[in-house]
């Protein structure tokens, strides 16, 4: 039998509105409280989201609410460490938006707090739940493209004034790097598909000279080459300073076939030579948080809570492994040297 989980949301920005809608559409979740540094009107907030929501102006007051089971952290990245640790110590389960933190030390501190308090966790690498990647994983597991020896997954999305997070994303304090800002989704998807631990990374930075992107306090393009322990090679480009439609480029090459975005070629299927078969999947083709598959991810989280099991695919422990690689890539780009993991 399913339980019911009251959720308190920390931060009320663009991502939070998408989270609240998705949480309330699950079979177990119900957003009952929001913390914001702004003076929000509880009646207006409740009317907007179709449920009674209490507004708190102090995080500690939200965490002290015994009726809340889960804390969903959608605040500025620089605040994640302290808020996640405080939520764990308050006995709450935690949903955490990406990036988990802006450095490895803070990420390890959250991991230690979650371990000490037996905190169940979910990190918003929600693209692991979009049909594009659930289908690709099934194809890989069925052996239809054989052993993967090369993969590249790239994030192309110009994050300018037209995009919700631009205001704070330009700062090193909260944006951090191109990968931390947004490209982490592509890196995480690459690691999901390649199925091997990373041995070494080498990364390079670049930056557009356009005035919109020149306002960033860090390089806005990072390209990372990854060497995997099984001998495979991968590439991940994070390009947040481009003028083009959103594109989540996905290409995998194996011993029996290849995948390109939503297309498959497999020697095992005896397909017509030189013709792709198109997969009937929803592509990761939008930067709008309203289009992200949060509902499926949050449903999986609540189902795992019901069973007393870790979150599948996107627990904090899973996400931390991606961020270890990410921080190594940023170190490589900064130093100009390869970094071993």
Phi, psi and omega in degrees: 000136182284147174267175174244136183237120174277132185243133172251130184257128176263118183096138178227077176242203184299312181297321182300322181296322177290321178298313184299315179299316181292317180299317182289342179272350175288167182280345183240341189271146178210112179284119184243351182206150177223135169259136174211146175284346177270160177274095179270147177272115183302322181294317179294320180296316180296319180294322182294328186248001172074020176210158182285121184238126174273137179255129176246144177253003173229132180300320182297328177290321177298315182291336180278353180285108184291345181280349184268129181263323188231137174251129179251113186261112180236024184279186176298141182306326181295343181264352188299316184304303185296321183288321179293318179294318179296321179295319178298315180294335178277000177083018180267154167276156193229131165255131186229124176289157175278155350288150182299317173207182180253003176204160186292325181300314179293323179297319178293325179295320176296316180302318180295319179294319178296320179294316183294330184252009179053045184279128172278141190219157177215123177256140187280065162264063190293342180293345173294347182252001177282150187297333176305313186270334172293323178289315179301317179298320179295319178298317179297314182293331176282353178079017186289339174245009176072210180276123182282125177249345178211139176212145172218129175229124189234149181247112177245109182199106178291115181259091180246195183300341180283354185248142190306321188268002184304319185308314181256344183290338181288344184272146175293330182300322183241330177281315174083293180198170178300318179293316180294322183298313186203326185295347177302332177298317181291318178298318180296319179295322178297315180295324177300317186279326187288329172069028178213153177289151178274133179264322186202148176230150171223127185228155180225144179252154171209170180207135176296147178270357180297143186300328179297316183272343176293344179286345179292142180270007179213160179299136188263356173234129175227127176246126185241130172258130184242134173254123183263155184295336179273006178097350179287162179233145179223164177220138176225119175255131175245107187238099181255014180237037183252155171252097181187162174298152178306132180215124179252079186295128183228119179217125181230132180239125181233180184288346181235001181168188183215158174234134175229105182056251180254028182237145182233138166230128182219128176293340181282344182262358179054043179285161180301134184303136175065027177229133177278149168260129183273134181270134180279073185234160171275120181280153169282087189230024181212137175270358180285122183299337178294340181265358184278148186279052180298321185300315179297320180294313181293326176299317178296324179294312180295323177298320178294321176298318178303321184272353183070030183246159175295154175298129177286139171074321188229038171292168178299322179298318177298312184294325181300324179296322176295318182289334172300316179294318180300312181296327176294320179296316179296323176296318180298315181296325182286325185263342183076018182234150174294152180235127177270149178250000000 
